[in-house]
Amino acid sequence: MDFLNITYFGNPFYAYIIFILFIVFGIIFGKLTNFIVKSYVKRIVGKTKTKFDDIVLNAIEHPIVILVFTGFLYFGLKFLVLPSAISILLNEAIKIVVILCMTWFAVNFVDDFINYYVIPAVEKSETKFDDQIVPPLRKLLKILIIIAGLLMGLETAGYDITTLLAGLGIGGLAVALAAQDTVKNFIAGVLIFMDKPFRLNHWIRFDGGEGIVEDVGVRSTKIRTFDDSLIIVPNANLLGANIENLSEMRKRRVLVNIGLTYDTSVEKINKAKEIIKNIIDEHNATLPPIRITFKEFGDFSLNIRVEYFIRNFGFDYYLNTIDEINMKIKEEFEKEGIEMAFPTQTVYVKKDN
């Protein structure tokens, strides 16, 4: 067995055998780890209620095989005496492999986390903004992780990344200045999404007009006016505007004046007020307060001020309720002989004797 002690390139022969055994064991244990993960661990993890362990396992499934092999390679190299330059190079290569495996794990983890948790939550929401923002954010996060991993790998390899980052900073500043409005609108869109001052199909009134929200995009919000035109408002402008969300009204106010002719008696005025109050009270769509007042002597009518509220079940519901109440008032007034006024003039002619 003396041949085991024979030195080749500064190492005894048995050291090379041990190194090769570590390589072989690394391959065997790597495949064994892969088999155990796929055949047993996945089955156990699949029975748990949480998805988080599935995400972690899926993310680490392939990188762990490479890490196991790299670990055996690292310890196998401990038995060899190598030239300083080669030893440093191999150690740096092993570190880079570990960093790349960590990067691979992080990319897989983020991708699966978004797939299992973020996307299902997004699909439940009404707005399209989150549907639009998730895919680019998903790609952006993965790109940032990969860039971070590559920079760590370059630094491990001995490159000075400070100069590289400075160059990227200057380029990034130029891009940021060029895309300032886009970034501003994007951030405003995120804030609108988080704050939720309105949702899709809400009726809003803002500094630039009013209408129904059709879409909240990455850069702008589309609002359909009641004339059926489309207003496209940059998110940054909308974020800074005064917004009145009319769809969030708990009830809608109705305020009208009903004019009676000047020859209407006090008795009939009181009867008119009673009729109006009973009709509004009895309608199942109305809410208090209900205020009915003989308000003023108008130019051509005795004006009764009528104020009440309607449940906010939509604009059509609101209009239909007003229609039903007005028709009922007209019908009851006709039965009681109460006349509504219309613009009239009385002309007095003075005769000279």
Legacy VTK file of the C-alpha trace (Angstrom):
# vtk DataFile Version 3.0
C-alpha trace
ASCII
DATASET POLYDATA
POINTS 353 float
0.000 0.000 0.000
3.033 2.226 -0.224
1.776 3.548 -3.557
-0.937 5.428 -1.630
1.761 7.572 -0.099
3.435 8.358 -3.405
3.324 12.097 -3.968
1.962 13.544 -7.186
2.010 17.328 -7.703
2.562 17.902 -4.016
-0.193 15.562 -2.746
-0.101 11.885 -1.746
-2.104 9.550 -3.955
-4.608 8.737 -1.149
-5.515 12.450 -0.991
-6.668 12.298 -4.611
-8.676 9.151 -3.859
-10.369 10.859 -0.907
-11.079 13.900 -3.073
-12.636 11.716 -5.790
-14.690 9.852 -3.150
-16.026 13.173 -1.904
-17.005 14.044 -5.488
-18.744 10.673 -5.907
-20.475 10.994 -2.532
-21.504 14.516 -3.479
-23.222 13.243 -6.634
-24.832 10.310 -4.755
-26.043 12.399 -1.830
-27.220 15.131 -4.178
-29.400 12.634 -6.060
-30.474 11.034 -2.773
-31.500 14.429 -1.409
-33.491 15.103 -4.567
-35.205 11.710 -4.259
-36.061 12.243 -0.566
-37.420 15.732 -1.223
-39.591 14.593 -4.141
-40.755 11.266 -2.706
-41.181 11.945 1.010
-40.813 15.566 2.082
-43.191 16.866 -0.616
-45.776 14.289 0.407
-45.572 15.326 4.069
-45.601 19.045 3.274
-48.555 18.569 0.904
-50.710 17.386 3.824
-50.248 20.586 5.862
-52.849 23.358 5.735
-50.423 26.192 5.037
-48.949 26.869 1.601
-45.851 28.545 2.996
-43.938 25.286 3.532
-44.810 24.241 -0.044
-43.370 27.531 -1.288
-40.129 27.066 0.675
-39.785 23.441 -0.454
-40.427 24.242 -4.127
-37.943 27.094 -3.967
-35.157 25.027 -2.404
-35.791 21.744 -4.278
-33.212 22.252 -7.053
-30.697 24.602 -5.371
-30.263 22.188 -2.439
-28.964 19.443 -4.760
-26.228 21.759 -6.031
-25.482 22.946 -2.471
-25.063 19.359 -1.252
-22.627 18.591 -4.059
-20.778 21.881 -3.490
-20.481 21.070 0.227
-18.842 17.715 -0.520
-16.565 19.390 -3.056
-15.521 22.016 -0.487
-14.599 19.415 2.160
-12.908 17.212 -0.453
-10.625 20.092 -1.419
-9.474 20.284 2.224
-7.476 17.076 1.668
-5.491 18.585 -1.224
-2.613 21.007 -1.032
-3.028 23.304 -4.005
-1.140 26.329 -5.244
-2.323 29.500 -3.568
-3.804 31.007 -6.739
-5.767 27.842 -7.602
-6.941 27.403 -4.015
-8.222 30.991 -3.875
-9.874 30.593 -7.273
-11.673 27.379 -6.256
-12.802 28.819 -2.918
-14.172 31.900 -4.669
-15.887 29.688 -7.248
-17.539 27.690 -4.448
-18.707 30.910 -2.757
-20.113 32.156 -6.071
-21.993 28.866 -6.543
-23.480 29.227 -3.039
-24.515 32.829 -3.779
-26.100 31.799 -7.086
-27.992 28.980 -5.331
-29.252 31.463 -2.729
-30.296 33.785 -5.561
-32.052 30.902 -7.317
-33.872 30.057 -4.084
-34.904 33.709 -3.546
-36.237 34.051 -7.116
-38.239 30.813 -6.819
-39.535 31.811 -3.386
-40.725 35.269 -4.512
-42.294 33.829 -7.661
-44.220 31.125 -5.772
-45.191 33.489 -2.946
-46.768 35.888 -5.453
-48.411 32.963 -7.248
-49.908 31.389 -4.105
-50.756 34.465 -2.037
-50.724 37.728 -4.002
-52.456 36.691 -7.241
-55.454 34.971 -5.527
-55.937 38.089 -3.371
-55.709 40.295 -6.464
-58.270 38.227 -8.366
-60.831 38.849 -5.611
-60.565 42.625 -5.876
-62.764 44.703 -8.191
-60.126 47.038 -9.588
-57.980 46.122 -12.580
-55.076 48.175 -11.253
-53.715 45.409 -9.053
-54.064 42.931 -11.953
-51.914 45.262 -14.051
-49.359 46.071 -11.366
-48.610 42.521 -10.158
-46.959 41.129 -13.358
-44.439 44.004 -13.760
-43.737 44.044 -10.008
-43.206 40.294 -10.114
-40.648 40.664 -12.892
-39.038 43.681 -11.222
-38.545 41.845 -7.917
-36.964 38.861 -9.667
-34.675 41.120 -11.708
-33.582 42.987 -8.554
-32.841 39.695 -6.778
-30.810 38.442 -9.754
-28.899 41.741 -9.967
-28.182 41.606 -6.224
-26.950 38.013 -6.570
-24.716 38.878 -9.539
-23.241 41.883 -7.711
-22.497 39.721 -4.656
-20.916 37.135 -6.941
-18.755 39.769 -8.653
-17.657 41.170 -5.299
-16.757 37.666 -4.124
-14.751 37.187 -7.314
-12.695 40.246 -6.387
-14.258 42.879 -8.638
-14.759 46.377 -7.280
-18.501 46.875 -7.644
-18.350 50.457 -6.295
-17.331 51.797 -9.705
-20.008 49.699 -11.377
-22.679 50.959 -8.984
-21.548 54.544 -9.525
-21.935 54.085 -13.281
-25.348 52.511 -12.801
-26.277 55.381 -10.502
-25.511 57.996 -13.159
-27.396 56.012 -15.796
-30.247 55.399 -13.378
-30.447 59.109 -12.599
-30.756 59.924 -16.295
-33.484 57.303 -16.749
-35.268 58.506 -13.611
-35.309 62.094 -14.849
-36.597 60.987 -18.239
-39.297 58.816 -16.665
-40.150 61.164 -13.800
-43.807 61.599 -14.771
-44.258 57.884 -15.398
-42.787 57.011 -11.998
-44.855 59.725 -10.302
-48.070 58.434 -11.868
-47.138 54.847 -11.055
-46.574 55.695 -7.372
-49.808 57.702 -7.336
-51.608 54.667 -8.769
-50.190 52.486 -5.984
-51.349 55.017 -3.373
-54.829 55.148 -4.936
-54.945 51.353 -4.881
-53.886 51.247 -1.205
-56.027 54.150 0.012
-59.082 53.153 -2.086
-60.832 56.552 -2.331
-62.988 54.885 -4.999
-63.435 51.591 -6.811
-64.489 50.490 -10.273
-68.005 51.626 -11.275
-68.058 54.292 -8.573
-69.559 57.659 -9.398
-67.051 60.345 -8.474
-66.852 64.096 -8.794
-63.405 65.705 -8.929
-61.751 68.970 -9.951
-61.788 68.002 -13.624
-65.372 66.739 -13.889
-67.451 63.762 -12.846
-68.402 60.344 -14.073
-68.131 56.597 -13.516
-64.695 55.042 -12.870
-64.060 52.509 -15.643
-60.437 51.606 -15.014
-57.528 52.430 -12.720
-54.334 51.765 -14.630
-50.629 51.907 -13.879
-50.337 55.432 -15.305
-53.854 56.863 -15.489
-57.495 56.468 -14.470
-60.328 56.317 -17.024
-63.608 57.999 -16.093
-66.740 57.738 -18.250
-68.797 60.957 -18.130
-72.598 61.047 -18.288
-72.246 62.425 -21.832
-70.491 59.101 -22.621
-67.131 60.751 -23.269
-64.001 59.308 -21.660
-61.772 61.362 -19.366
-58.250 59.991 -18.938
-56.692 61.516 -15.826
-53.031 60.966 -14.826
-52.986 59.241 -11.437
-50.794 61.975 -9.939
-53.367 64.635 -10.885
-56.220 62.575 -9.480
-54.348 61.878 -6.257
-53.916 65.610 -5.652
-57.517 66.491 -6.559
-60.509 66.917 -4.273
-62.571 63.783 -4.898
-66.218 63.424 -3.941
-67.280 59.782 -4.034
-71.004 59.967 -4.684
-71.363 56.174 -4.721
-70.390 56.102 -1.046
-73.421 58.161 -0.027
-75.455 56.182 2.491
-78.576 57.982 1.291
-79.409 60.478 -1.446
-81.064 63.794 -0.667
-84.117 65.082 -2.516
-84.991 68.784 -2.209
-87.882 70.241 -4.204
-90.345 73.109 -4.069
-93.981 72.379 -4.794
-95.893 75.538 -5.731
-99.606 75.891 -5.031
-101.847 78.543 -6.544
-102.409 81.726 -4.526
-106.105 80.994 -4.082
-105.297 77.797 -2.137
-106.846 77.979 1.341
-104.878 77.420 4.549
-106.867 74.236 5.070
-105.780 72.886 1.680
-102.157 73.926 2.287
-102.155 71.847 5.477
-103.850 69.007 3.601
-101.187 69.200 0.883
-98.429 68.989 3.508
-100.147 65.991 5.117
-100.500 64.193 1.769
-96.839 64.737 0.879
-95.659 63.550 4.304
-97.809 60.405 4.260
-96.683 59.448 0.739
-92.980 59.858 1.611
-93.396 58.117 4.988
-95.130 55.101 3.466
-92.635 54.547 0.640
-90.157 51.785 1.550
-87.258 53.507 -0.254
-87.274 56.687 1.833
-85.331 57.507 4.992
-85.599 60.268 7.613
-85.314 63.121 8.167
-88.403 64.252 6.280
-88.990 68.009 6.315
-92.098 69.596 4.786
-92.507 73.332 5.271
-94.647 76.136 3.882
-91.570 78.051 2.929
-92.505 81.247 1.141
-94.862 83.369 -0.836
-93.329 83.150 -4.285
-93.828 85.426 -7.254
-96.637 83.285 -8.593
-97.075 80.444 -6.070
-97.273 79.427 -2.431
-94.124 77.302 -2.107
-93.931 74.154 -0.007
-90.349 73.033 0.615
-90.010 69.223 0.569
-86.855 67.490 1.774
-86.340 63.750 2.224
-83.747 61.007 1.610
-83.699 57.854 -0.506
-81.726 54.680 0.167
-78.601 54.625 -1.988
-79.223 51.536 -4.095
-78.066 53.169 -7.304
-78.936 56.082 -9.532
-81.791 54.307 -11.329
-83.318 53.324 -7.984
-83.084 56.958 -6.910
-84.800 58.266 -10.062
-87.526 55.615 -9.980
-88.326 56.433 -6.346
-88.654 60.146 -7.123
-90.889 59.289 -10.080
-93.177 57.108 -7.950
-93.457 59.703 -5.167
-94.100 62.598 -7.563
-96.761 60.663 -9.451
-98.491 59.734 -6.199
-98.432 63.373 -4.991
-99.958 64.565 -8.276
-102.616 61.874 -8.097
-103.612 62.732 -4.506
-103.618 66.473 -5.193
-106.027 65.947 -8.085
-108.353 63.924 -5.827
-108.389 66.704 -3.212
-108.709 69.507 -5.744
-105.379 71.053 -4.786
-104.004 73.014 -7.726
-100.323 73.410 -8.514
-99.218 76.810 -9.707
-97.555 77.791 -12.936
-96.092 81.170 -13.900
-98.914 83.708 -14.188
-99.275 87.431 -14.277
-102.209 89.578 -13.185
-102.513 92.810 -15.095
-104.507 95.666 -13.530
-105.789 98.236 -16.018
-106.683 101.641 -14.635
-109.431 103.419 -16.555
-109.425 107.172 -16.768
-112.798 108.790 -16.314
LINES 1 354
353 0 1 2 3 4 5 6 7 8 9 10 11 12 13 14 15 16 17 18 19 20 21 22 23 24 25 26 27 28 29 30 31 32 33 34 35 36 37 38 39 40 41 42 43 44 45 46 47 48 49 50 51 52 53 54 55 56 57 58 59 60 61 62 63 64 65 66 67 68 69 70 71 72 73 74 75 76 77 78 79 80 81 82 83 84 85 86 87 88 89 90 91 92 93 94 95 96 97 98 99 100 101 102 103 104 105 106 107 108 109 110 111 112 113 114 115 116 117 118 119 120 121 122 123 124 125 126 127 128 129 130 131 132 133 134 135 136 137 138 139 140 141 142 143 144 145 146 147 148 149 150 151 152 153 154 155 156 157 158 159 160 161 162 163 164 165 166 167 168 169 170 171 172 173 174 175 176 177 178 179 180 181 182 183 184 185 186 187 188 189 190 191 192 193 194 195 196 197 198 199 200 201 202 203 204 205 206 207 208 209 210 211 212 213 214 215 216 217 218 219 220 221 222 223 224 225 226 227 228 229 230 231 232 233 234 235 236 237 238 239 240 241 242 243 244 245 246 247 248 249 250 251 252 253 254 255 256 257 258 259 260 261 262 263 264 265 266 267 268 269 270 271 272 273 274 275 276 277 278 279 280 281 282 283 284 285 286 287 288 289 290 291 292 293 294 295 296 297 298 299 300 301 302 303 304 305 306 307 308 309 310 311 312 313 314 315 316 317 318 319 320 321 322 323 324 325 326 327 328 329 330 331 332 333 334 335 336 337 338 339 340 341 342 343 344 345 346 347 348 349 350 351 352
